[in-house]
Amino acid sequence: MYRVYIIQSSKDQRYYIGYTSNLEQRLEDHNRGKTNSLRSRRPFKLVYSEKYRTKSEAIQREKQIK
């Protein structure tokens, strides 16, 4: 199962969209600074997610949202 997610930076209120097979781990990675491009915008909160059966479906939806 894959999830498309939207997180919001508590620092600057910007939204970021992504997909993952492990939402809890991915959010933790974002908040620990393991994503270099978003490190300075921590912390993040999850504001929305959707479930998909396949990675390709999740990628397609992520592109639609972006």
C-alpha positions as CSV (number, residue, x, y, z in Angstrom):
1,M,0.0,0.0,0.0
2,Y,1.2,3.5,-0.9
3,R,0.1,6.9,0.4
4,V,0.2,10.3,-1.2
5,Y,0.6,12.9,1.5
6,I,0.6,16.6,2.1
7,I,2.6,18.0,5.0
8,Q,2.8,21.6,6.2
9,S,5.8,23.4,7.6
10,S,5.1,24.9,10.9
11,K,8.0,27.3,10.3
12,D,6.7,29.0,7.1
13,Q,3.3,27.4,6.5
14,R,4.3,26.0,3.1
15,Y,2.8,22.7,1.9
16,Y,4.8,19.8,0.4
17,I,3.4,16.8,-1.4
18,G,5.0,13.3,-1.7
19,Y,4.3,9.6,-1.8
20,T,5.6,6.7,0.4
21,S,5.0,3.2,1.4
22,N,5.5,4.0,5.1
23,L,3.8,7.3,6.0
24,E,4.8,7.2,9.7
25,Q,8.5,6.7,8.9
26,R,8.5,9.3,6.1
27,L,7.0,12.0,8.4
28,E,9.6,11.1,11.0
29,D,12.4,11.4,8.4
30,H,11.1,14.9,7.4
31,N,11.0,16.0,11.0
32,R,14.5,14.6,11.8
33,G,16.0,16.5,8.9
34,K,16.8,13.5,6.8
35,T,15.3,15.2,3.7
36,N,18.0,17.8,2.8
37,S,15.9,20.1,0.8
38,L,13.3,20.5,3.6
39,R,15.6,20.4,6.6
40,S,15.4,24.1,7.3
41,R,11.6,24.1,7.2
42,R,11.1,21.7,10.1
43,P,8.9,20.8,11.9
44,F,6.1,19.4,9.7
45,K,2.6,18.2,10.4
46,L,0.6,15.9,8.3
47,V,-2.5,17.6,6.9
48,Y,-3.8,15.1,4.3
49,S,-3.2,11.6,2.9
50,E,-4.7,9.2,0.5
51,K,-4.2,5.4,0.1
52,Y,-3.3,3.6,-3.2
53,R,-2.6,0.0,-4.0
54,T,0.3,0.6,-6.4
55,K,3.3,2.8,-6.5
56,S,2.3,3.9,-10.1
57,E,-1.1,5.0,-8.9
58,A,0.5,7.0,-6.0
59,I,3.0,8.7,-8.4
60,Q,0.2,9.6,-10.8
61,R,-1.9,11.2,-8.0
62,E,1.1,13.0,-6.6
63,K,1.7,14.6,-10.0
64,Q,-2.0,15.6,-10.3
65,I,-1.8,17.4,-6.9
66,K,1.4,19.2,-7.7
